[in-house]
């Protein structure tokens, strides 16, 4: 039996309006959620007014990934900030739709709204 590791990484960018964008690349699941969590926690320490999580290059997300996003949204709420999910792939958008109001995640399908 072989184990296939799917690469996952994040990129951080400060936008012109002072927002911070974290772009995720790869599948967001139990094996990779901690990497996104670490990147989002690091950003939260800086207390940006808006934290944009770009999921356009994330083809898959599971419950572990969703928990990370909800925890980040709660941290932003506590700091009087905002968390925005930008340009999720079709599968990710579907999971966020299913999670619905309980997750309380703002989803924006326009990547260009948050350009550098």
N, C-alpha and C positions, 0 to 999 in steps of 0.2 A: 504494500500500500504506500503510495507516495502522497506527500502533502504539497499542495500547490499554494504558494504564497502570492497573493495579489498585491501589487505595489499600491501604496497609498501615500500621498504627501499633501502638504498645504503650502500656500504662498500667502504672505501678508503684504498689504499695500495700504498706505495712507492716501485717502482721496482728497481732492481739492477742497471739499467742504469740511474737512477734519474727521470725517467718518473713517472707519477702518474696515477694509474688505479682506476676508479670509477666503481664498479660493481653494476648494478641495478637489483632489484628483484621485479617482479610484473608487472601489466599492467601500461603502461605509457600513461596517458590520461589527460583530463582537470582536473580531481580530484587529480592527483598525480604529474603532471608536475612540480609544484612549489617545491616539495621535491628534485627532480633531479636538478632543476635550482639552488636551494640553495647550494647543494653539489658541483656543477660545479663552481659556483661563488666563493665559499670558496677556491677551488683549484686554480682558476685563480689568486687570490691574491698572491699566492706563485710563480706565473709565471713559471710553469714547461715548459721545452722545448717541451715535448710531454705529452699530456693528452689522456689517453686511456679510452674510455667508453665501458665497456663490457656489451653487451645487450643479452648475451646468455640465460639469465633467464627472458627475457621480451617477453611474448607471444603476446602482442598487443601494438600498438602505434598508436596514432591519430595525428591530425594536431598540437595540443598543445605540444605534445612531440617532434614532428619534429621541431617546432619553438625553443624549448629549445636547441636542438642540434645545430641548425644553429646559434643561438646567442652565444653559447659556442665556436663554430668554429670561429666566427668573433672576439671574445675576444682573442682567441689564435693567430689568424692572426695579430691582432693589437700588440700583445706582441712578434711577430716573433716566435711564437710557432706553434705546430701542434696538431690537434685533430684527433684521429683515433677511428672509431667505430669498435669494435672487436666482432666477432662471433655472429652477429645478428641471431635471430630465422628466420625461413622461412617467416613468415608474416611481420616481421620488415624489412627484406632484400627486400621484394617485395615493401614495401612503399618507402624505400630509393632508389630503382631502379626507381620507378615512379617519385620521386622527382628529380632524375637525376642530371644533371649538375647545375641546378638552386640552389640546396642545397649545392653543392660543398663539400660533405662529403666523406672522405676517409674511405672505408670499407675494413677490413681485416678479413678473415674467419678463421684465425688460432689463437686460444687463446694461444697456447704454445709460439708463437712469443713474447708474452709479459709476460713471466713468471717472478715470483719474484726471 
